[in-house]
Amino acid sequence: MNKHHAGHWIADAVKPSRTGVFAAKAKRAGVSTAAFAKKNAGASGTLGQEARLAETFAKFRKKG
C-alpha cells in the first residue's frame, strides 16, 4: 500500500457488491452481527476475513 491510499483502507476493504453480505449471513444464522463475528473470527477464508473486519468496524462505533 502506498502513501496515497494509506488513509482510504476502509473504502478498499469494503467492495460495493459485498455490502450487507455478512449481515445477511448473521441473520440466516439467527444471531446478531456482533455475535456472528465473534464466533467466526478465527475461521479461514472469506468468512473469517469478513468477521474480523466486522469486529474492527465495531470498534469505530460511538459508545452510548
Buried (B, 14 or more C-beta within 10 A) or exposed (E): EEEEEEEEEEEEEBEEEEEEEBBEBBEEEEBEBEEBBBEBBEEEEEBBBBBBBBBEBEEEEEEE
